[in-house]
Amino acid sequence: MTQTPEANQLITNHNVRIVTLTTGERVLTIFAEVRTEDEENRVVGYRLIYPYTLSLGVANEDGTMPITYERWCPFSPVEEHRISGEHIISVVFPDNNILSNYTEKLADYGVKNENIFFPEEQKDGDTSEPTETIEPVVDSAG
């Protein structure tokens, strides 16, 4: 079956990213910059909100490779971590299926889709930025 280009189009109206760290870990997270509050407004680090490590599981009989998700830091109920850019190798958008699985996990924390996704650019050329960003919710259940 051939899919149309629209069916394969990567969903990009969100801040969910796969961050590859210098440790080799791949972290699926809501990704944001930490900036100075002065007039320079420099990026001084990054926020990882609701981070999960991604890894490949054992191959299925049909040749597919399942992806496993584990909390990045299960030792703390805090779901927002700050890191420096020196620890990051790359930052990319996740596959649509990974994004869908992740948003289902975030729903367990009470994070709604309207707090993850922002309006897409309008066809008439409107390139306005979203006015609200997600505020992290601390997970007290661990």
Protein Blocks (a to p, Z undefined) as FASTA:
>chain_A
ZZdfklmpccfbbcbdcdddfkopacdddddddddfbfnopafbdcdehiacdddddddf
kopacdddddfblmbcbfcdcddfklpfbdcdddfklmmmmmmmmmmnopafklmpccdd
dfkopacdcfbdcdddddfkZZ
